[in-house]
Amino acid sequence: NYKRATHIASLVGQGVAYLLIGGGVFIIFGNIFIEDLNPFNGIWLAFIGWFLHNAATTSYRQVEIREALRGFTARAVMSTDYVAISPNLSLKELVQGYVLPTGRRHFVVAEEGRLEGVVTFENVKTVPQTHWDITPVRTVMTPADKVVSAHPEEEALSILERMDEHDINQMPVVKERLVLGVVVRENLLRLIQLRSELGV
């Protein structure tokens, strides 16, 4: 059982880490009573223990995430209530009609269901507000050929890893240029937490 084995290894690693940290603290403050102890060695030992503890905790957390998302695809975790806007919409219309009422900062740009690109509030802010009414979304959006997207049968774990790699929180699910939905990082994390709490 890979998960159980990793859990045991993680606990052992954390135990060793606590011993190193404890030994480091002893050396740091033990110098008051034992002159031969070097506080710098204690600091270094405690730092190694802290690093080992983080590594042991992270390794098991990664296994938990892998197990929680196992068997789920983009189609299963995507949201279909995404908002698609026209590339010809002005930035002023985008902000007043979509950003402010919904609080969303990321929008799929599509025409007749076909992906044209994505636009974020960060894209909008690159244009002076005085020009919003004459600037179409098309001019500031990330075009379709540069959008990081997912295939409907791609594994959820792969999607989360690519989100981390590209530092994004949402990914459109596309098949033959048609937008089927959007995978949101928050939903993936909620799924992981829920399955973990249920012990699934």
N, C-alpha and C positions, 0 to 999 in steps of 0.2 A: 504494500500500500504506500504509494509515493507520498501522499499527503501526510499520512501518519509518520512515515520515516522522516520527512522534512520537519514535522512538528517536533519530534524527539531531538533531531539535530539542532533545531532552533533553541530549544530549551537548554540543551547542553551548552551551546554557544553563549546563551545569555548568562548561564551560571558561571562559566569561565570569565565572562566579561565583568560580572559583579565582583569576582575574586580579584581581578586585576585592578578594578576601580578601588576596591577596599584596600588592597595592598598599596596602591598609589597614595591614597589619603593617609594611610599609616606612615608611609615614608615622609610625606610632606610635613605632618605634624609631629611625627616621632623624632624629628631632628631636634626638637626642644629638649628631649630627654637623652637621645643617643647622638653624639656629635658626629659620628662617622656617616650618618645618613645624609644623602644629597637630595634636597627638595626637588631639584630639577628632574632627577630620575623618577621621583614620585609623580610629578606632573606628566611626564612622558608615559609612564605606566598607566595612569588613569585615562589619558587620552586614547591609548591603544584599547583599553577596556571599553571606553565609550564608543569607539569606532566599531569594535567587534559586536557590541550590543545592537547597534543600528543595523549592521549587516545581517545579524541573525534574525532580527525582527522583520526586516524588509524581505528576506528570502521566503519566510513563511507567509507573509502577506501576499506576495506575488503568487504563491501556490493557491492561496484562498481565492484570489481574483480569478486565476485560471480555472479553478474548479467551479466557481460560481457562474462563470460565463460559458462553460462547456456546453455545447449543444445548441447554443443560441446563435442565430444568424441576424444579419442586418434587417431582413424582412420581419423577424419576430420582435425586434426591439425598437424599430423605427416608429416615429410619430407621423401620422398622416394628416394632422391638423396644422401643418406648416402654412405659412403665408407666402404666396408667390406674387411678385410684383412685375410690372411691365418695365422693360429697359428704357422705354420712352417717358416714364414718369419723371417729373422734375424732382430735384432734391427737396425743394420746399414742400411738395405734395407728399413725398416720402416721410419727411419729418412730422408734418402736421397730421397726416392721415394714418400713419402706421407706427412711427417710433413713439410719439407722445401718448397716443391712446393705449398702446399695448405694452410699452416699456421694453419691447424687444430691440435688440441691437444687431441682429443678423437676419438677413432676408434672402430667400432664393429668388433669383431673377429668371423668369421663364415666359415663354410665349407658346400658347396652346399646349402647355404641359412639357415643352421641350426646354431643357436647361440652356440658359444663355449666360449665366454666371451667378455670382453671389455678391451682395453688397452689405457692408457693415457700417455702423455709425462712425467708426474710425475713418472709413473711406469718405464719408460725408464731411467730416471735419477738416479734410484737406482742402476743401473749397471755401473761400470766404462767404460768410452768410449772406452778403449782399448779392451774391451770384447764384444762390440756391434756386431762385425762380426761373433762371434761364439755363440751368445746367441739368441735362438728363442723367438718369442713373447710369446709362450705358457708358458715360465718359469716366466714371470713377469705379465701376464694379470690377471685380476680378473675373475675367472672361472664362467661359466654360472649359477651355483647353488647359487652364491653369488651376482649376478648382480641384481640391482633393475630395474625391467622391468614393462611395462604396458600391459594390455590386450587391444585389439583394441576397445572394447566397454566401456572402463573405462572413466569416466568423466574427462574433462580437468582440472577442479578445483582440483579434487583428485590428479591428476598427479603433479600439481604445488605445492600442499601441501606436497606431498611426496618428491619432489625435495628439498624443504626447510628443511624437516626433516632429509634428508640424505646428505644435502649440496652438491648436484650435479646439473649440468646444462643441462645434456642430459640423455634421457631415451629411450632405445630400446623398440619398440612395438613388442611383441612376441605372437604368437598363435601356440600352439603345437610345441614349440621349433623353429618354423620358424620365421625369422626376417621379419616383414612387413614394418618397417620404424623406424624413430627416432624422438622423440619429443624433441625440443630444447627450453630451457627456454626463450631465446631471442624472439622466434617466438610467444610464449604465451603472453609475455609482449607487443609485437608489436600489437597483436590482441586486447588486452585489451585497449591499447592506441587508436587504430583506432576506435573501437566501442564507446569509450568514446568521441572522437572528433566528431563522427557522431551523437552522442546523441542516439545511438541505445540501 
